[in-house]
């Protein structure tokens, strides 16, 4: 009989947050300027681009306002993301300019870490599809959600462990696990693709076109945006000033 990894004996744990870490990057405002100015000036050295900060800020704003998008692609950011599987199912709808590698339930035993909404998570949807809002429910409703989810998660993970112990392949046994299970991935993008993502997956007072993302993917998007704003402050400011519409 082939050797198998011993089953994971961790007890189920529960989280209401997400993890986003900037793993590596090559992303600055200078990358945008360098790419844009080759159109009119030919090859430039990078140190020439910082000589006129006001002109640089104006050029980035012009590119954003008039939707000249390709200069915003000459950079790269790689994030490590840990979030519930249902967040990743939405995330992977963003394909242009994104690369993903997610942990595999075929090749490793999945840890029992599950999502529970915290007390601030609005639970009641009001209105019709395309025109609705979420409102807070009573404390008893949150208690029902927490109790029911925990019980379901525990039962599902026990079934998963039971099948693994019986020698069932991981890729088969994982079928009983819910989308509230935490997964992890590396996600790589450029500033242009990130702006498209943020335009759909965040709510923001400066957005010209309103968006209504699920709260859990917005939590991921907000953490990504904070990292990007630190790396490319001029580009981020121009994105906000021009209605948070990707070029």
Secondary structure, DSSP 8 states (H G I E B T S, - for coil): ------------EEES--EEEEEEEE--HHHHHHHHHHHHH-S--GGGGGS-HHHHHHHHHHHHHTT--GGGGS-EEEEEEEEEHHHHHHHTT--TTEEEEE--TTTS----EEE---TTS--EEEEETTEEEEE---HHHHHHHHHHHHHHHHHHHHHHHHHHHTT--HHHHGGG--TTBEEEEEEEE-HHHHHHHHHHH---TT-SS-----HHHHHHHHHHHHHHHHH-HHHHHHHHHTTT---
